[in-house]
Amino acid sequence: MKKFDPRNIRVRKVNVDEIDDRMLLINLYATQALTLIIGIIWILFQRQNLFSLLAIPNELNFLYWGAGLAAAVIAVDLLISRWVPEEAADDGGVNDRIFRKRPVWHIVLIAFIVAICEELLFRGAVQHAIGPYWTSIVFATIHVRYLRHWIPTGLVFSISYGLGWIYEQSGTLWAPIAAHFIIDLVMGLIIRFRRES
């Protein structure tokens, strides 16, 4: 039997083009599952009631907050993509690989899972502990693929701060979840149906 030696573990940077589609999806869903688990544990350690945090409000005002922020983010993103060179907003091709050949139902599923998992962790747990500004710094840092360029880093920080702000204004986690879902869904569909120039 071969003995395990942790000194033989080698870590190297992997380019997104080196990962096949199946492994990319496994990575995506595994990181979202980890995000969800960390969020739930953190919320429970904060002695927050998970069920009241995820309770759907009786009034639909949260949809106005979510749709309003999503519309503003999508408009800004489309303007940036129109006027800023593509290499200045490059994420390394990850979003293109995730959404380009995905069926519409799968884009909807990905957007929904990401919105629930990330908002539960970042708005439900992290923001409760350190506030919207520092949460946005953590959120931007976690989205490491954007850190190579200041425009996407600033955009991710601003989106996160906006999500935190509408969470505080609406009083429900479903406002940032709705916004996050709409943003990811629309941007995923744009990537999916974008014509190559």
Beta strands, then each sheet from edge to edge (+ up, - down):
end
